[in-house]
Each structure stands twice: as structure tokens, then as C-alpha cells.
Amino acid sequence: MTPEAMTSEPNGAGRPSRRASMREVADLAGVAMSSVSRVLSGHPDVSAPMQARVMAAVDQLGYEPDFLAQSLRRGATLSVGFVVGDISNPLIADIACGAESELRQAGYSMLVMNSENDPRMDAAHVRFFESRRVDGLILSLANEQTPETLEALANVDLPFVLIDRELPPRFRVSAVRGDHRNGTREATEALLDLGHRRIALVTGPLEIFPVRERIAGLREAVAARGIPDETIVMTGPLLSAEHGETATEALLALGEPPTAIIAGGNQPLVGCLRALIRHGVRPGRDISLVTCDDVPLAELYDPPISVIDRDTVGLGRTAAELLLRHLRGDEGPRTVILPMVFKLRASCTPAPDR
């Protein structure tokens, strides 16, 4: 090794500040470059003394492998693309943490792209990740029925897994979903037991799986009682605080407003509360209120808000597990349904006499 190669300015850890090369590692260890390559790739035909010498040189020089070059040689990047519909939703952070933790343990990195609830960006992100040669995709799409997105997914040459989404039967794809139907049915049954009949569900667009399942759960619970269906469903373009507020305002303006509201998500919940507070309507006293997912707001609100809860970290972890199975050669599609349970809290009280 030349003197110049060893006299570069050290960084704070005492290592050279510039990037060392594999040639320098080989020279310092006194071995061939092919030996360095075998050690770093985990080749079984490497003696313990050689591995020790090479790793000592790597540590001394602070050598970092060129992952791009390695990926081109082995045809895999050890990276996964994660497309999310709305990264501002705090639940996405839980899901992403679960997925990233599972992938990291398997030696994969995870890259995240946000579609900002714009279905056109879903398709663009899928194509972008494919062009960057990620090994697979995890998808929480803004809209599962947009033709451009379906076309991009039909043409993508990568394994992918859906989170809480459903594609047409021609897509033989793995998915992990929450049991939104059963969770909403349990919540509705609890409200019916409290005497509520005029129950409103504030939810998002029909083009995403959880919305359709929540509506079905609401109506199944009422039908099972053999009573007239007085429920009200308020769909909207987005599962957003703005829609939650607008929908709740419309519900309160009805000649016979609902005695209970189910907010179909933590973001619509914020809008629902804004409208209720503006009109002086107190959950647990003037109206019963339920929300989906046990976010801190639901637990800490006074009174605490009843929730349809699920394991969001587990949702991400399961999606990563399904994708890793595909990356290891398991081609069969699998669908995993994670339970959702209703937690009754003080925001739900008996309906007023009618």
C-alpha cells in the first residue's frame, strides 16, 4: 500500500475519511482480492485465519462494500419498496416499523414512497421501484381500483404483497388484512345492545377494502337483529379529517340525527370531534362515539373513546414475512386475516329514549 493511501485525514472514529477500496483491504491483509470477495460474501470455502485477517483489515480501514456493484453481480439488491397512500397517517408509521424490522433481520433494507392519496402516484411509484431494481414490493395503495395502477401491477415483474387492499381475482397475490367486517360488526352489536338504532358510519371511498368491509359489518349486525335498518353511511373521497368534519356536520343537521357515530379511521375521528365540539355535543353524554384503531387521542380523550382495535405493527410484520417467503421461492399466494376487536369505553352510553 502506498504511503498516500494511508495518510488521508482520519474521521472522528480514527478511520480514513475517504472510502477505502477492496484492493487496499487485500493489500493490508496480504491476500488476493478474490479472497476478500469470498470472505465478504460469506463463501464457505474460507479458512478461519484468512477470514480473521480480512475482517481485521476491513475494520482498520473502515471498508464499506459497494452494494450497488454487488447487487448487479448477484441480480438482487436486498431492498424492498413500500408504497403508502398517506404517510401522514400515524398508523402508517406503526405498519412501516413492523415491516422494516422484519426485513432488516432478513438482511433487506426498505424504501418508502408516499402517494399523498393520489392513485396516479401509486402507479408511478410502482414503476419507479421496478426501475430501481428492488427485489419486491409492499403496497398500501391509495386506491385499489384505479386502471392505471392495475395496469402497472399487471406488468410489474416483481413479487408484491398488499396491506389491507384487495385486487381483482386475476391477480394471484399475497395480502394481509385486518378483519374490519367482524370488528365493525362487534361495535355495532354493542351499540344496538345500548339501544342505539340510528347509527352513522363516517368512512372513506368504496374503492378501498376496509371501507367496504366496515359497511358490510354494520349492516350484517343490524340484519341479524331482524330490525329495520336505520343506519347512515357517509362515504367520502378520502379517509381524512376534512371528510370526518364535513360528514359529522351533515349528520348533526339532520332532522333526526344519529345517536351514535362510528368514525372509520383515526383521521376522520379528528374531524368528527371538531364538529361535535363546535356544536357542544359531548361524546358519552349527548352521543355515543366509536373509532377505528387505538390511537393516543382515543385513549386520552375525555371521556376515552371506544375503539375497533388491531395490531398495526403486526400488520407490517406479516406483510414483510409474506414477501420474504416469495423472495425465498414460495410462489403460492397467501392471504392472512388479522383479528380486530371492539373495546368498549366511556364514550358509548345508552341511547336516549325515543
C-alpha positions as CSV (number, residue, x, y, z in Angstrom):
1,M,0.0,0.0,0.0
2,T,1.3,3.4,-0.9
3,P,2.0,6.0,1.9
4,E,-0.6,8.3,0.3
5,A,-3.3,5.7,0.7
6,M,-2.7,5.6,4.5
7,T,-2.3,9.3,5.2
8,S,-5.8,10.6,4.4
9,E,-7.4,12.7,7.1
10,P,-9.0,10.5,9.8
11,N,-12.6,11.0,10.8
12,G,-13.8,11.2,14.4
13,A,-13.6,7.4,14.8
14,G,-9.9,7.4,13.8
15,R,-10.6,5.8,10.4
16,P,-9.8,7.3,7.0
17,S,-12.4,9.8,5.9
18,R,-12.3,8.7,2.3
19,R,-13.8,5.3,1.1
20,A,-11.2,2.5,1.1
21,S,-11.1,0.1,-1.8
22,M,-11.2,-3.7,-1.9
23,R,-7.6,-3.6,-3.3
24,E,-6.4,-1.8,-0.1
25,V,-8.2,-4.4,2.1
26,A,-6.4,-7.2,0.1
27,D,-3.0,-5.4,0.4
28,L,-3.3,-4.8,4.1
29,A,-4.5,-8.4,4.8
30,G,-1.8,-9.8,2.4
31,V,-4.3,-11.8,0.4
32,A,-5.8,-11.8,-3.1
33,M,-8.8,-9.7,-3.9
34,S,-10.7,-12.8,-4.7
35,S,-10.1,-13.9,-1.1
36,V,-11.5,-10.7,0.2
37,S,-14.6,-11.2,-2.0
38,R,-15.1,-14.7,-0.7
39,V,-14.9,-13.6,2.9
40,L,-17.3,-10.6,2.5
41,S,-19.8,-12.7,0.5
42,G,-19.8,-15.4,3.2
43,H,-18.4,-18.1,0.9
44,P,-18.0,-21.4,2.8
45,D,-14.5,-22.2,1.3
46,V,-12.6,-19.7,3.6
47,S,-10.3,-20.6,6.4
48,A,-10.7,-19.1,9.8
49,P,-7.2,-17.4,9.8
50,M,-7.9,-15.8,6.4
51,Q,-11.3,-14.6,7.5
52,A,-9.8,-13.1,10.6
53,R,-7.1,-11.3,8.6
54,V,-9.5,-9.9,6.1
55,M,-12.0,-8.7,8.7
56,A,-9.2,-7.1,10.7
57,A,-8.2,-5.1,7.6
58,V,-11.8,-4.2,6.9
59,D,-12.2,-2.9,10.4
60,Q,-8.9,-1.0,10.3
61,L,-9.7,0.7,7.0
62,G,-13.4,1.2,7.7
63,Y,-14.1,-0.5,4.4
64,E,-17.7,-0.5,3.2
65,P,-18.7,-2.8,0.3
66,D,-20.2,-1.3,-2.9
67,F,-23.7,-2.7,-2.5
68,L,-24.7,-1.5,-6.0
69,A,-21.9,-3.4,-7.6
70,Q,-22.7,-6.4,-5.5
71,S,-26.3,-6.3,-6.5
72,L,-25.6,-6.2,-10.1
73,R,-23.4,-9.2,-9.8
74,R,-25.9,-11.3,-7.9
75,G,-29.0,-10.0,-9.5
76,A,-30.6,-8.8,-6.2
77,T,-30.4,-5.5,-4.4
78,L,-31.6,-6.8,-0.9
79,S,-34.0,-3.9,-0.9
80,V,-37.8,-3.7,-0.8
81,G,-40.1,-0.8,-1.9
82,F,-43.0,0.2,0.3
83,V,-45.7,2.3,-1.4
84,V,-48.1,4.0,1.1
85,G,-51.2,6.0,0.3
86,D,-50.8,8.6,3.1
87,I,-47.6,8.8,5.1
88,S,-49.1,11.5,7.4
89,N,-51.4,8.8,8.9
90,P,-49.7,7.8,12.2
91,L,-50.8,4.2,11.7
92,I,-48.5,4.0,8.7
93,A,-45.6,4.6,11.0
94,D,-46.6,1.5,13.1
95,I,-47.1,-0.6,9.9
96,A,-43.8,0.6,8.4
97,C,-41.9,-0.2,11.7
98,G,-43.2,-3.7,11.7
99,A,-42.3,-4.3,8.1
100,E,-38.9,-2.7,8.4
101,S,-37.9,-4.6,11.5
102,E,-38.8,-8.0,9.9
103,L,-37.0,-7.1,6.6
104,R,-33.9,-5.8,8.4
105,Q,-33.5,-9.1,10.3
106,A,-33.5,-10.8,7.0
107,G,-30.8,-8.5,5.6
108,Y,-33.1,-6.3,3.5
109,S,-33.5,-2.5,3.5
110,M,-36.8,-0.8,3.0
111,L,-37.5,2.2,0.9
112,V,-40.8,4.2,1.3
113,M,-42.7,6.3,-1.2
114,N,-45.8,8.3,-0.4
115,S,-48.7,8.6,-2.8
116,E,-50.4,11.5,-1.0
117,N,-53.7,9.8,-1.5
118,D,-53.3,10.3,-5.3
119,P,-53.9,7.0,-7.1
120,R,-51.9,8.2,-10.1
121,M,-48.8,8.3,-7.8
122,D,-49.4,4.7,-6.8
123,A,-48.7,3.6,-10.4
124,A,-45.8,5.9,-10.8
125,H,-44.2,4.6,-7.6
126,V,-44.6,1.0,-8.6
127,R,-42.8,1.7,-11.9
128,F,-40.1,3.8,-10.2
129,F,-39.3,1.0,-7.7
130,E,-39.1,-1.6,-10.5
131,S,-36.7,0.7,-12.4
132,R,-34.5,0.8,-9.3
133,R,-34.4,-3.0,-9.2
134,V,-35.9,-3.5,-5.8
135,D,-36.4,-7.2,-5.1
136,G,-40.1,-6.9,-4.1
137,L,-42.9,-4.5,-3.1
138,I,-45.2,-4.0,-0.2
139,L,-48.3,-1.9,-1.2
140,S,-50.8,0.1,0.8
141,L,-52.5,1.7,-2.1
142,A,-54.4,5.0,-2.1
143,N,-57.0,3.3,-4.4
144,E,-57.1,-0.4,-5.4
145,Q,-59.4,0.0,-8.4
146,T,-57.6,2.7,-10.5
147,P,-57.0,1.4,-14.1
148,E,-53.5,2.9,-14.2
149,T,-52.5,1.2,-11.0
150,L,-53.9,-2.1,-12.1
151,E,-52.1,-1.9,-15.4
152,A,-48.8,-1.1,-13.6
153,L,-49.2,-4.1,-11.3
154,A,-50.2,-6.4,-14.1
155,N,-46.9,-5.5,-15.9
156,V,-44.5,-5.4,-12.9
157,D,-42.1,-8.3,-12.8
158,L,-41.7,-8.3,-9.0
159,P,-43.3,-10.2,-6.2
160,F,-45.6,-7.9,-4.1
161,V,-47.8,-8.1,-1.1
162,L,-50.9,-6.0,-0.3
163,I,-51.7,-4.4,3.0
164,D,-55.5,-4.0,3.7
165,R,-56.2,-4.0,0.0
166,E,-57.9,-6.3,-2.5
167,L,-57.3,-6.7,-6.2
168,P,-59.4,-8.5,-8.9
169,P,-59.1,-12.3,-8.9
170,R,-56.8,-12.3,-11.9
171,F,-54.1,-11.1,-9.6
172,R,-52.7,-14.1,-7.7
173,V,-51.1,-12.0,-5.0
174,S,-50.5,-12.4,-1.2
175,A,-52.2,-10.0,1.2
176,V,-52.5,-9.2,4.9
177,R,-55.7,-7.6,6.0
178,G,-57.5,-6.6,9.2
179,D,-60.8,-8.2,9.9
180,H,-62.7,-5.0,9.5
181,R,-66.0,-6.6,9.0
182,N,-66.0,-8.5,12.3
183,G,-64.6,-5.6,14.2
184,T,-67.3,-3.2,12.9
185,R,-70.0,-5.9,13.5
186,E,-68.9,-6.2,17.1
187,A,-69.0,-2.4,17.6
188,T,-72.4,-2.2,16.0
189,E,-73.8,-5.0,18.2
190,A,-72.6,-3.2,21.3
191,L,-74.3,0.0,20.2
192,L,-77.5,-2.0,19.4
193,D,-77.3,-3.5,22.9
194,L,-77.2,0.0,24.3
195,G,-80.5,0.8,22.5
196,H,-79.0,2.7,19.5
197,R,-80.7,2.3,16.2
198,R,-79.7,5.4,14.2
199,I,-76.0,4.6,13.9
200,A,-73.8,6.5,11.4
201,L,-70.6,5.3,9.9
202,V,-68.3,8.0,8.6
203,T,-65.9,6.4,6.2
204,G,-63.9,6.8,3.0
205,P,-64.2,5.7,-0.6
206,L,-65.7,2.4,-1.7
207,E,-62.5,1.8,-3.8
208,I,-60.6,0.5,-0.7
209,F,-61.1,-2.8,1.0
210,P,-61.6,-1.6,4.7
211,V,-64.4,0.7,3.7
212,R,-66.4,-2.0,2.0
213,E,-65.9,-4.4,4.9
214,R,-66.9,-1.9,7.6
215,I,-70.1,-1.1,5.8
216,A,-70.8,-4.8,5.4
217,G,-70.2,-5.4,9.2
218,L,-72.5,-2.6,10.1
219,R,-75.4,-3.9,8.0
220,E,-74.8,-7.5,9.0
221,A,-75.2,-6.7,12.7
222,V,-78.5,-4.9,12.1
223,A,-79.8,-7.6,9.8
224,A,-79.0,-10.3,12.4
225,R,-81.4,-8.5,14.9
226,G,-84.3,-8.6,12.4
227,I,-85.0,-4.9,12.9
228,P,-85.4,-2.0,10.4
229,D,-82.1,-0.7,9.2
230,E,-81.8,3.0,10.3
231,T,-78.1,3.2,9.8
232,I,-76.5,6.0,7.8
233,V,-73.3,5.6,5.8
234,M,-71.3,8.7,4.9
235,T,-68.6,7.8,2.4
236,G,-66.1,10.3,1.1
237,P,-63.2,10.8,-1.3
238,L,-60.6,10.3,1.4
239,L,-60.3,8.9,5.0
240,S,-59.4,12.4,6.1
241,A,-60.1,14.8,9.0
242,E,-61.8,17.1,6.5
243,H,-64.3,14.5,5.4
244,G,-64.9,13.5,9.0
245,E,-65.8,17.1,9.9
246,T,-68.0,17.7,6.9
247,A,-69.8,14.4,7.3
248,T,-70.4,15.0,11.0
249,E,-71.8,18.5,10.3
250,A,-74.2,17.0,7.8
251,L,-75.3,14.3,10.3
252,L,-75.9,16.8,13.1
253,A,-78.0,18.9,10.7
254,L,-80.5,16.1,10.0
255,G,-84.0,16.3,11.3
256,E,-83.3,13.1,13.2
257,P,-79.5,13.0,13.8
258,P,-77.8,9.7,14.7
259,T,-77.4,8.8,18.4
260,A,-74.1,7.1,17.7
261,I,-71.3,7.6,15.2
262,I,-68.5,5.2,14.1
263,A,-65.5,7.1,12.7
264,G,-63.9,4.8,10.2
265,G,-60.3,5.7,11.0
266,N,-58.2,7.9,13.2
267,Q,-58.1,10.8,10.8
268,P,-61.9,11.0,10.3
269,L,-62.1,10.9,14.1
270,V,-60.3,14.2,14.4
271,G,-62.9,15.8,12.0
272,C,-65.8,14.2,13.9
273,L,-64.5,15.7,17.2
274,R,-64.1,19.1,15.7
275,A,-67.7,19.2,14.6
276,L,-69.0,17.7,17.8
277,I,-67.1,20.2,19.9
278,R,-68.3,23.1,17.7
279,H,-71.9,22.2,18.4
280,G,-71.4,21.4,22.1
281,V,-72.2,17.7,21.6
282,R,-70.4,15.6,24.2
283,P,-69.4,12.0,23.4
284,G,-70.6,9.7,26.2
285,R,-73.3,12.2,27.2
286,D,-75.1,13.5,24.1
287,I,-73.9,11.0,21.6
288,S,-72.0,7.7,21.5
289,L,-68.8,7.6,19.6
290,V,-66.6,4.8,18.3
291,T,-63.4,5.0,16.2
292,C,-61.2,2.5,14.3
293,D,-57.7,1.9,15.7
294,D,-56.5,2.7,19.2
295,V,-54.5,5.9,18.7
296,P,-53.4,8.0,21.7
297,L,-56.2,10.5,21.0
298,A,-58.9,7.8,21.6
299,E,-57.3,6.7,24.9
300,L,-56.6,10.1,26.3
301,Y,-59.8,12.0,25.2
302,D,-62.3,12.8,28.0
303,P,-64.2,10.5,28.1
304,P,-62.0,7.8,26.5
305,I,-63.3,6.8,23.1
306,S,-64.4,3.2,22.3
307,V,-62.2,1.6,19.6
308,I,-62.2,-1.2,17.0
309,D,-58.5,-2.2,17.6
310,R,-55.9,-4.2,15.7
311,D,-52.2,-4.9,15.8
312,T,-50.8,-2.4,13.3
313,V,-47.2,-3.3,13.9
314,G,-48.2,-6.9,13.3
315,L,-49.8,-5.9,10.0
316,G,-46.5,-4.6,8.7
317,R,-44.5,-7.5,10.1
318,T,-46.8,-10.1,8.5
319,A,-46.6,-8.3,5.1
320,A,-42.8,-8.5,5.3
321,E,-43.0,-12.2,6.2
322,L,-45.2,-12.9,3.2
323,L,-42.9,-11.1,0.9
324,L,-39.8,-12.8,2.2
325,R,-41.5,-16.2,1.6
326,H,-41.9,-15.2,-2.1
327,L,-38.3,-14.0,-2.3
328,R,-37.1,-17.4,-0.9
329,G,-39.0,-19.2,-3.6
330,D,-42.5,-19.8,-2.2
331,E,-44.7,-18.8,-5.2
332,G,-48.1,-19.6,-3.8
333,P,-50.3,-16.6,-2.9
334,R,-51.4,-16.4,0.7
335,T,-54.0,-14.2,2.5
336,V,-53.7,-13.6,6.2
337,I,-56.5,-12.0,8.2
338,L,-55.6,-10.4,11.5
339,P,-58.2,-10.1,14.2
340,M,-59.9,-6.8,15.1
341,V,-61.6,-6.4,18.4
342,F,-64.0,-3.9,19.9
343,K,-63.0,-2.2,23.2
344,L,-66.0,-0.5,24.9
345,R,-65.1,2.7,26.7
346,A,-67.0,5.6,28.3
347,S,-67.8,7.3,25.0
348,C,-70.6,4.8,24.5
349,T,-73.7,5.1,26.7
350,P,-77.3,4.0,26.4
351,A,-79.3,5.7,23.7
352,P,-81.8,8.4,24.7
353,D,-85.4,7.3,24.9
354,R,-87.1,7.6,21.6
